[in-house]
Amino acid sequence: MPIAKRPGGRRRTIPSNPAVLRASPPRFAGLIGSLIVALLVSGCGYSLGGFDADRGLDIEAMRVSGPEAIRGEVVEILEGIGVATQSAAQAATGAASQNPLPHLQILDERCHRENLITDVGSGKERDFAVVCRLRFRLIGSAGDAIIASQNMNLRRESRHDPQRLIAGEWEESMLREDIRREAAARIVRRVQAAQAKMRAQDEGSA
């Protein structure tokens, strides 16, 4: 499991007012808990999708295209197992056109926020979920569909915590990042499975 990097070395100013110090623990308890969860997710995100880092891929290079955020997560996994990746800009060069690569296409990524529970007294949202839907496919270097277009649905929920003061957009952003990490791991796992199936078919026909 990768070790989460510590935040940058900025110094934190400690208030000298004793009253402020006494108020600090409950005020930041929820934030500290959220940060711990975020670090654990960052360190173990790829395992969420069942990604097998030891299996690797029998592919030296691959073109990856799609929305930049999810593409970046996929590229990080692929390069971590020794697969060189190519962007759309690099693929447009003459050298790339002469040597076509397998092309992993993330065709669509749509995320939205769902309200689960509304506080009756304040009328404000209390619990919410982030739902993401992705679509991808893998095209071989010969133009054949190794993985036909597939859909993927992922969901993360945020439950009310009375001590948590910081939520809203910040927490929604963290949930989206968590979903992207799992989605990237699942995509690579399906590429691994497709390649294993093709290898078994080749060995069976030999």
N, C-alpha and C positions, 0 to 999 in steps of 0.2 A: 504494500500500500504506500503510495507516494506520501511524503511528509509535507503538510501544508506549510507554506512559507509564512514567516511572521511579517506583520505589517511594517512599513518603513519606519526609520528611527526617529520620528518626530517626538519631541518632548511634550509631555502633558503637564499643563499648569495646574497645581493643586491649590484650591481655594484656601485662604487662611481663616475664613470665618467659620468658627466651630459649628454654627447652626447649619451652614451649607454642607459641612462634612457629615453631620448627622443625617441630613436628608438625602445624601448621595446614594447609599446602598439600595433603598427601595426604588429610587428613581431609575437607576441603571440596571437593576437586576434582570428585567426583561430583555434589555439590550444585550447584556453579557451572555445570557442564555441563547439568544438568537445568533450571536457571533460564534459561539461554540458550535452550534448546529451547522452554521455556514462552513466553518473550517472542516468539520467532519465530512460534510457533503463534498467539499472540494477535494479532500484527501481520498475519499472512497467512491467518488461519483461513478467511475467506470464499472465498478462491480455491480452497480444497481441493475444494469442491463444484462448481466451474465456474460460480460465480455471475457474471452479467454485470451489473456495476454501471452500465454506460453505457446499457443498454437501457431500464431503468425500467419503469413500469407505467402503463397508462391508467386508473388507479383513484385517485380522490382520497382515499378513506377505506375502511377495511376493519375488520371485527371479527375479533379473534384470540382464541381460547380454547384452553386446554389446561394441562398441568402448567407451573408458573410458570417453572422454569429454562429449558426449551426455548422457551416462549412469549416470554420476555424476549429470547432471541437472535433470534427471528424478528422481533419488534417493532423491535429495533435496526436490522436490515437494511431493513425496510420504511420506517421513518421516515427512514433515511439516503438513500433515493431519493425522498423526498417524499410518501409515502403516510401519511396520518394513521391512527392505529390506535385501536380502541375496545375496552375491556375488557367482561367480562360484566356488571359492576356498572353501567357506563355504558349498556350496551345495555338494561338494565332500566328506564331512565327513559322517560317519555312521549314525549319528543322522538325518542328512538332508535326506538321502536316505530312512529312515524308515518313514519319515513324509514329503512326497513331497508337494511342494508349487506351486501355480500358477506361471507360468514362463513368464515374459515379455521379449521377445527377440527382440533386435534391430539388425536386420540381416545385415544391410548395411547402410553406411553413406558415400556419395561421394559429395565433394564440388569442384567447379572450378571457376576460375575468367574469366569473359568475358569482352573484350574491347568494349566499346560502341562508343566512339568518340576519334579520334586521332587528335592532334593539327597539322595543315598543316605545320606551320612554323618550329616547332621543331621536328616533327615526333614522339613526345611522347604521350603516352596515357593520355587523359584528363578525361573522364568519364569511369567508369567501374561498373560491377555488380558481385556479388558473388551469385552463384546458388548452392543449395544443394538438393540432393535427398536422401531420407531415406526410408527404408523398415523395417517393424516391424510386430510382431504378438504376441498374448497372448494365451498361452497353459494352460488349467486348470489343477488342481492337479490330475485329473483322466486321463490326456493325451489327452483330447478333445480340439479342437480349439475353444476357446471362441471368439477370433478375428482372422480371417484368415489373411494371409499375405497381408498387405496394403502398398501402396506407398504414399509418401508425398513429394511434391516439394515446396521449399521456395526460395525466391529471395530478395536480398537487392541491392540497387543501390547507387553509390557515384557520385554526380554531382560536377563539377568543381567550386571551390571557389578561386578567385584570392588572397585572404588573407591567405589561408591555405597553410602553408609551409610544414607541416608534414602530409604525406599521405602514399601511398605505402603499405608496409607490415603491418605497424601499423594499418592503417585504415581498411585494409582487415581483419586483425585479429579481430577487434572490430565488424565488420559486421558478421563474422562467429559466434562469441559469441552470438550476438543478434539472429541469426537464430537458434542456438541451444536452447536458452531459449524458443523461440516460439515453436519450434518443440517439446520440452519436455512437454510444457503446452498442446499442441494439442494431444499428445499421451495419457496423463493422462485423458484429456477430453473424448477421444474415449473409454478409459477403463471405465470411469464413465457411458457413454452412453450405452455401452454393458451390464454393470451390471444392469442398470436401466431397460433395455429391458428384461433381464433374470428374474428380480424381478417381472415385470409386467406379464410375462408369467406364473410364478409360482403362482401368486395370482389369475390369471384367471383360472388355472386348479384346484385350491383348492376347 
